[in-house]
Structures are given as structure tokens and as C-alpha cells.
């Protein structure tokens, strides 16, 4: 009897519990879903003046999504992109609690220019709102508005060259710190009103500056601090009439494209072709690899060549780096190179030499060289050479010729055609290649004007040879 009473009591209590639970569930509030907002704009076409950069150009407003939460916590993401991309590269701005947002002309202009758009051009942009609760639940997208905005040219961050020209100077360049610099090989091309670009030979680990006026040191473009990491690949620059630091070149010698953007105050340095180098320290320069002449492998394939003025017969060696800590190549006899010692490499007499080395086969050669000019300018045509004179101070060869309009010429070594240099052609006027075009060929952009000309040949930068006609 006692057990039956206990069971009845338990059943009664359980019934009360479940009834209470059911009543609690029935009292829970029910929340309605929000609705996508309707977006509207203060203007559909915007063409601001530069003077209006800081003024509000666009105000967006939108309806209440009516989420069942505190409206001050509702999140709105404003999405802006170029029309037709379905917001694939959108720029976003987040607003919490408010249902309006304004953009200045400068803000919108910056967004469009970040897409790579041109200045002073009208573009359509898509604008929409994604709303959500504060925890990102219940995301809803609004209608999309199309706004037409005309970009404008803002004042550049760095003063542009008033000359409309820009030049490269420095020991990283082919012409060194000599000013004026050789043109056109060290002159930039103007791409637009605020951007200049050029592809140049740069000596690794050296320095350079940018000049607005060739031959003038009174103003320059430089960097504030040359020790900034990664600056050899690009960074911030400025205009200086005093102060400023030289721009460091990349560590490896080669051809590089330098782009200078005055609008943003940024420059970039991108490698086109990195050369391999063999250094040639020797008795003629004090056995110092750090300031020795070099041979270049333009294709970085183990075949090297270059020109050196060797003033003594005390010997030299090749080194793979500008110290003695790399691979050192000595003489193994018979035109062979040794990488495990060997004697000094040597030439029979002091003079100007064309040197080759092949680290794949460990062979080397040395040919004493003199240079001359030959061409249609001579009375006897292409059969008489005009000797050139070597200047050890500038490490260049010069010669004088008198030409008529339409005349052409080339450089050749030892009065023969085995080694001859002509214009490299294309846009690289002033650069040379073996067996290249006749200099003065109008179809190759190197036509000569009539008169007496001083011709200079510069072979001091191995793998990158240049000339000038003045």
C-alpha cells in the first residue's frame, strides 16, 4: 500500500512539471524576419571639379530593414564596384545603426582610380547595401543603383618635372655620375602627365638619382632614407633642391624597367634580364675584387665576355663574386681555367683586351683590341677605317668623322669584321649589338645630320654597350 502511494505521488508531480513546461513554451515571443532595404541616392550623375574634392558629392539613404533587434546594432555594408562586375572587386564601407552615409568627391575619385581607370573620364559604378543583424545574421541585399562619376586629376603627391623630361644618373647607370648623362640611353619616356618609364642597365649594389634637367644638379628626385628595406625594388620618393639620399639599385646587375609615378609619389624597379658576372681582379688594379672590371653573361648561361684595359702584365684571375670567397678561376694552361688554384691568368702585353670565359667548359681567351669607324662617310666608302682613340680616364673610345645626310657607319675591331658593333635597333637608340644595324640608317631610327661628328664608344659596362654622336 505504501508503494502504491509513492507511485501516485510521483505521477502527480510529473504531470505538474510537464504542464508547466508546455505553458512556458507557449509564452516565447515570435520574431518576424527583416526586409531588404530600399537604397536611394542624392545624384545619379556626378562630375566634380578639382576644387570640390573635399565636398560631399554623394549621399546615400535607405529604408529600415525592420529587424527584431535594437536598430542601433544593425549593420549596413555599402558596396561599390565598377558596373557589370557583379561586385567582384568591390570597395566596402561599414555603417552601424545609421541609415545614411555620404562620400566626398575625393573618396569616390580615389575608389575609381584604384580600379586603374583614366583621369577625366566618366564611368558607371554600381552601389548597393547589404544589411544584417550585428552578428551578421540575416544578411539581405538592397536594390542596385547605377551612378555615373567623372574622374578628375588630383594634384600629384610629388612635383612633376616642369621640363617634361626625366633622366637617370649615378654609378648604378651606364654613364656613371657624369652629368650631363648620355641620351637617349638614360632618358625616361613620358607615359602621361604624371608617369615616366624607362628600361635601363643598372650596376648591382650601386646608387642613382633622377634629374628633371640633364646637366643640372640644382634639383633632383631622391629618397628620404636609403636604408629602408626593399627600396631597391621601389618605394616613396620626393623632390629635393638639397638633402635627400641616393636611390639604391638592386643587388644584381642587369636590365631593369623603372616606373616613376609622381601622382602617387611612388617608383618601382622590375627586372627584365639579370646578368651573370665574372669579376677580374688583378695586378693592373691592386687585386681588389670589389672594384675590379667584369665580364658579363647576358643570358646568365655560363658564357661571359667583356672589355678591360689591362695596364700591367702581373696577371689577374676571375672570381664569381666581388670577393675572394666565391669560386676563383686561375690559369690551367692552354686556354683552360682552373677552379682549384692554378697560376695567374695573363696577357702578353699591356693594352685594351676583349676577354671571354666559359665556366661550363672552363675555357678563356684574350684578344688585344683597337677600335675604328668605317662607313659611307669616307671618300672610298666602306673600305677605309678611321682610328678611334682610347681615353683611360673615361674608359671610352672617341673618333671624329664628317658625314653628309644619309651617311651610315659602324664600329669594328682591329680593322676587320670579326668583331663589329652596330645600332641595336628598336626603341633602344644609342645601344649596340654585335653585327647590329648601320648607324645612320633612317629606317632604324638612327639618322645622322650633316656635319663633323664626335663619336663616342662606351664598352665599360660588360654586356651593355652604348654610343653617342655629337
C-alpha positions in Angstrom: 0.0 0.0 0.0 2.9 2.3 0.8 4.4 1.7 -2.7 1.2 2.4 -4.5 1.0 5.8 -2.6 4.6 6.7 -3.7 3.8 5.9 -7.4 0.7 8.0 -7.3 2.6 10.9 -5.8 5.4 10.7 -8.5 2.9 10.6 -11.3 1.1 13.7 -9.9 4.4 15.7 -9.7 5.4 14.7 -13.2 2.1 15.9 -14.6 2.5 19.3 -12.9 6.1 19.5 -14.4 5.1 18.8 -18.0 2.1 21.1 -17.8 4.4 23.9 -16.5 6.8 23.3 -19.4 4.1 23.4 -22.0 2.9 26.7 -20.6 6.5 28.2 -20.8 6.9 27.2 -24.4 3.6 28.8 -25.3 4.8 32.2 -23.9 8.0 32.5 -26.0 8.0 35.6 -28.3 7.9 35.2 -32.1 10.2 37.5 -34.2 9.4 38.5 -37.7 12.1 38.4 -40.5 13.6 41.7 -41.7 13.2 43.0 -45.2 15.8 44.1 -47.7 16.3 47.9 -47.6 15.5 50.2 -50.5 18.5 52.3 -51.4 18.3 55.8 -52.9 21.0 58.4 -53.9 21.3 62.1 -53.9 22.5 62.1 -57.5 22.8 59.8 -60.5 25.5 61.8 -62.4 28.5 63.4 -60.7 31.2 65.4 -62.4 33.0 67.3 -59.6 35.7 70.0 -60.1 39.1 69.5 -58.5 38.3 72.4 -56.2 35.3 70.4 -54.9 37.4 67.4 -53.8 36.6 67.8 -50.1 32.9 68.5 -50.6 30.1 65.8 -50.3 29.4 64.6 -53.8 27.0 61.7 -53.0 24.7 61.0 -50.1 23.0 57.5 -49.8 19.9 56.8 -47.7 18.0 53.6 -47.2 14.9 52.3 -45.6 14.6 50.4 -42.3 15.0 46.6 -42.6 12.9 46.2 -39.5 15.0 43.5 -37.9 13.5 42.5 -34.5 16.6 43.7 -32.7 17.8 47.1 -31.4 18.1 49.3 -34.5 21.3 50.8 -33.2 23.1 47.5 -33.6 22.1 46.8 -37.2 25.0 46.6 -39.6 24.9 48.1 -43.2 27.7 47.4 -45.7 27.9 49.8 -48.6 29.3 48.1 -51.6 30.7 50.0 -54.6 32.2 48.5 -57.8 32.6 49.2 -61.5 29.3 48.4 -63.3 29.0 45.0 -64.8 31.4 43.1 -62.5 28.7 41.9 -60.0 30.7 43.4 -57.2 33.6 41.0 -57.8 36.2 43.7 -56.9 34.0 45.9 -54.6 35.1 48.5 -52.2 33.1 48.4 -48.9 32.2 50.8 -46.2 30.5 49.7 -43.0 27.9 51.7 -41.1 26.4 50.7 -37.8 22.9 51.9 -36.7 22.6 54.8 -39.1 20.6 54.7 -42.4 22.6 57.3 -44.3 26.2 57.8 -45.5 28.0 60.5 -47.5 31.0 60.4 -49.7 33.2 63.3 -50.8 34.3 63.7 -54.4 37.9 62.8 -53.3 36.7 59.5 -51.8 34.8 58.4 -54.9 37.6 59.6 -57.2 40.1 57.5 -55.2 37.9 54.4 -55.5 37.6 54.7 -59.2 41.3 55.4 -59.8 42.2 52.4 -57.7 40.5 50.3 -60.4 43.0 51.6 -62.8 40.6 54.0 -64.5 41.8 57.0 -66.5 41.6 60.6 -65.4 38.9 63.0 -66.7 36.7 60.1 -67.9 33.1 59.2 -66.9 32.4 55.7 -65.6 29.4 53.9 -64.3 29.6 52.4 -60.8 27.2 50.0 -59.0 26.2 50.7 -55.4 24.1 48.5 -53.1 23.6 47.9 -49.4 24.0 44.5 -47.5 22.1 44.8 -44.2 22.4 42.3 -41.3 22.0 42.0 -37.6 25.0 43.0 -35.6 26.2 39.3 -35.5 25.9 39.1 -39.4 22.8 37.0 -39.2 20.0 37.5 -41.7 22.0 39.3 -44.4 19.8 41.0 -47.0 20.8 42.8 -50.2 19.2 46.0 -51.4 18.5 47.2 -54.9 21.5 48.2 -57.0 21.9 51.9 -58.1 24.0 52.9 -61.1 25.9 56.2 -60.5 27.9 57.9 -63.3 31.0 59.5 -61.9 33.6 61.5 -63.9 37.1 61.1 -62.5 39.5 64.0 -62.2 43.2 64.6 -61.9 44.2 65.4 -58.4 47.4 67.4 -57.6 50.3 64.9 -57.7 52.0 64.0 -54.5 55.4 64.8 -55.9 56.1 67.8 -58.1 56.3 66.7 -61.8 59.3 67.8 -63.9 58.5 71.2 -65.4 60.9 70.3 -68.2 58.6 67.4 -69.2 61.8 65.2 -69.1 63.5 62.8 -66.7 67.0 61.4 -66.6 68.9 58.7 -64.8 72.3 59.4 -63.3 74.6 57.6 -60.8 77.2 54.9 -60.5 74.5 52.3 -61.0 73.9 53.7 -64.5 75.9 53.1 -67.6 77.2 56.6 -67.7 78.2 56.8 -64.0 77.9 60.1 -62.2 78.8 62.1 -65.3 76.3 64.9 -65.8 75.0 65.6 -68.5 74.1 61.9 -68.9 74.1 60.1 -72.3 70.8 60.3 -74.1 68.6 58.7 -75.1 70.0 55.6 -73.3 69.5 57.3 -69.9 66.3 59.3 -70.6 62.9 58.2 -69.5 59.8 58.1 -71.7 56.8 60.2 -70.5 53.8 57.9 -70.5 51.3 60.6 -69.4 51.4 63.9 -67.5 52.4 62.2 -64.2 54.1 58.9 -65.1 57.6 58.3 -66.6 59.2 54.9 -67.5 62.4 53.5 -69.0 64.4 50.3 -69.2 68.0 50.8 -68.2 71.2 49.0 -67.4 71.8 49.1 -63.7 75.1 48.1 -62.0 74.2 45.9 -59.0 74.6 47.3 -55.5 75.2 50.9 -56.6 73.2 54.1 -56.4 71.4 56.6 -58.7 69.2 59.7 -58.8 66.6 61.1 -61.1 67.1 64.5 -62.7 64.5 66.8 -64.3 67.1 68.7 -66.3 70.1 66.9 -67.9 73.4 68.5 -66.8 71.9 70.4 -63.8 72.5 69.3 -60.2 70.3 72.1 -58.7 67.3 69.8 -58.3 66.7 66.1 -58.2 64.4 63.3 -57.2 65.7 61.1 -54.4 64.6 59.2 -51.3 64.4 60.3 -47.8 66.1 57.3 -46.3 68.2 54.9 -48.4 68.3 52.3 -45.6 64.5 51.5 -45.9 64.2 47.7 -46.5 63.3 46.7 -50.1 63.9 50.2 -51.5 65.9 48.8 -54.4 62.6 47.4 -55.8 60.7 50.6 -55.3 59.0 52.9 -52.8 58.4 56.5 -51.9 60.4 59.3 -53.4 60.5 63.1 -53.3 61.7 66.3 -54.9 64.8 67.9 -53.4 66.9 71.0 -54.0 69.1 70.0 -51.1 69.3 66.9 -48.9 67.7 63.6 -49.8 69.5 60.2 -50.3 70.7 58.4 -53.4 68.4 55.5 -54.5 69.9 52.1 -54.1 70.0 49.8 -57.1 69.1 46.1 -57.0 71.9 43.8 -55.9 72.2 42.0 -59.3 73.5 43.8 -62.4 71.1 43.7 -65.4 68.4 45.4 -67.3 65.5 46.9 -65.2 62.3 48.8 -66.0 61.9 51.8 -63.7 58.4 53.4 -63.5 58.1 56.8 -61.7 54.6 57.8 -60.6 54.5 61.4 -59.5 50.8 61.2 -58.8 51.3 58.7 -56.1 54.9 59.6 -55.2 56.0 56.0 -55.9 58.6 54.3 -58.1 59.0 50.7 -59.0 62.0 48.7 -60.3 61.3 45.5 -62.1 64.0 43.2 -63.5 63.9 42.5 -67.3 67.1 40.5 -67.6 69.6 39.8 -64.8 73.2 39.3 -65.9 75.7 36.8 -64.6 79.1 38.4 -63.8 82.7 37.3 -63.5 85.0 39.8 -61.8 88.6 40.2 -62.9 90.8 41.4 -60.0 94.5 41.6 -60.8 97.8 43.4 -60.7 96.5 46.1 -63.0 94.1 47.3 -60.3 95.5 46.1 -57.0 94.0 42.7 -56.7 90.7 44.1 -55.3 87.6 42.1 -56.4 85.3 44.8 -55.1 86.3 47.4 -57.7 87.5 45.1 -60.4 86.3 45.2 -64.0 84.0 42.4 -65.0 82.8 40.1 -67.8 79.1 39.6 -68.3 76.9 36.7 -69.2 73.8 38.4 -70.6 71.8 35.2 -70.7 73.3 34.0 -67.4 74.3 30.8 -69.1 77.9 30.5 -68.1 79.4 32.2 -71.2 81.0 35.6 -70.4 82.6 38.4 -72.4 83.8 41.9 -71.8 86.4 44.6 -72.4 89.2 45.5 -69.9 92.2 47.9 -70.1 94.9 45.8 -68.6 97.9 48.1 -67.9 100.4 45.6 -66.4 101.5 42.0 -67.1 101.4 40.9 -63.4 98.4 38.7 -64.0 94.8 38.5 -62.9 92.1 36.0 -62.0 88.4 35.6 -62.4 86.1 35.4 -59.4 82.4 34.5 -59.2 81.6 37.2 -56.6 83.3 40.6 -55.9 85.3 39.0 -53.0 87.7 36.1 -52.8 85.1 33.9 -51.0 83.5 32.5 -54.2 84.9 30.4 -57.0 88.3 31.7 -58.1 89.5 30.8 -61.6 93.2 30.6 -62.4 95.3 29.5 -65.3 95.5 25.8 -66.0 97.4 26.3 -69.3 96.4 26.0 -72.9 93.5 28.4 -72.5 92.0 26.4 -69.7 90.7 27.6 -66.4 91.4 26.0 -63.0 88.9 26.3 -60.1 91.4 24.7 -57.6 94.3 27.1 -57.7 96.4 27.4 -60.9 98.5 30.3 -61.9 97.5 33.8 -62.7 95.9 34.5 -66.0 97.9 36.8 -68.1 98.2 38.7 -71.4 101.4 39.1 -73.4 101.5 42.9 -73.2 99.6 45.8 -71.6 96.7 47.0 -73.6 92.9 47.0 -74.2 91.6 43.5 -74.4 88.4 41.6 -75.4 88.1 38.7 -72.9 85.8 35.7 -73.0 85.3 32.9 -70.4 83.1 29.8 -70.3 82.5 28.3 -66.9 80.8 25.3 -68.4 83.9 24.3 -70.3 86.4 26.2 -68.2 88.0 27.9 -71.3 89.1 31.5 -71.7 90.5 33.9 -74.4 92.1 37.3 -74.5 92.4 39.4 -77.7 94.1 42.8 -77.8 91.7 45.3 -79.4 91.8 48.7 -81.1 88.6 50.3 -82.5 87.9 52.2 -85.6 84.9 53.7 -87.5 84.0 52.7 -91.0 81.2 53.8 -93.3 79.9 55.6 -96.3 81.3 59.0 -95.0 84.8 58.2 -96.3 85.7 59.1 -99.9 86.5 55.5 -100.5 83.2 54.3 -98.9 83.3 51.3 -96.7 86.9 50.4 -97.3 88.8 52.9 -95.1 88.9 52.9 -91.3 89.1 56.0 -89.2 91.0 55.1 -86.0 89.5 55.9 -82.6 91.4 57.0 -79.5 91.1 55.3 -76.1 90.6 57.6 -73.0 91.7 55.7 -69.9 90.1 58.4 -67.7 86.6 57.9 -69.1 87.2 54.3 -70.3 85.7 55.3 -73.7 86.8 55.4 -77.3 86.3 58.5 -79.4 86.7 59.4 -83.1 85.8 62.2 -85.4 84.1 61.9 -88.8 82.5 64.3 -91.3 79.2 63.0 -92.6 76.6 64.1 -95.2 72.9 63.5 -94.7 72.2 59.8 -95.3 75.7 58.6 -94.4 76.0 55.5 -92.3 78.8 53.8 -90.2 79.7 51.0 -87.8 82.4 50.2 -85.2 84.8 47.5 -85.9 87.8 45.9 -84.1 91.3 45.6 -85.5 90.1 46.9 -88.9 88.2 43.7 -89.5 84.6 42.4 -89.4 85.2 39.5 -87.0 84.1 41.8 -84.1 81.8 44.7 -85.2 79.1 46.7 -83.5 76.1 48.4 -84.8 72.9 50.0 -83.5 70.8 47.5 -81.6 67.6 48.9 -83.3 64.1 49.2 -81.9 63.5 51.9 -79.3 66.9 51.4 -77.7 68.6 54.1 -79.7 72.2 54.5 -78.6 72.7 50.9 -77.6 74.9 48.5 -79.6 74.8 44.8 -80.6 77.3 42.6 -82.4 76.6 42.8 -86.1 73.9 45.4 -85.5 72.3 47.9 -87.8 74.3 50.6 -89.6 74.3 53.8 -87.5 72.6 56.5 -89.6 70.0 54.2 -91.1 66.8 56.3 -91.1 64.6 53.2 -91.2 66.2 52.1 -87.8 65.7 55.5 -86.1 69.3 56.5 -86.1 69.6 59.0 -89.0 72.5 61.4 -89.0 72.5 65.1 -89.7 75.3 66.5 -91.9 78.4 67.9 -90.3 81.5 66.9 -88.3 80.7 64.5 -85.5 82.5 63.3 -82.4 81.6 59.6 -82.0 82.0 58.0 -78.5 82.0 54.2 -77.9 81.5 53.0 -74.3 82.3 49.4 -73.6 82.9 49.8 -69.8 79.6 48.1 -68.8 80.0 44.5 -69.7 77.1 43.1 -71.8 75.6 46.6 -72.3 77.5 48.7 -74.9 76.5 52.2 -75.9 77.5 55.0 -78.3 76.8 58.7 -78.8 77.1 61.0 -81.8 77.6 64.7 -81.1 
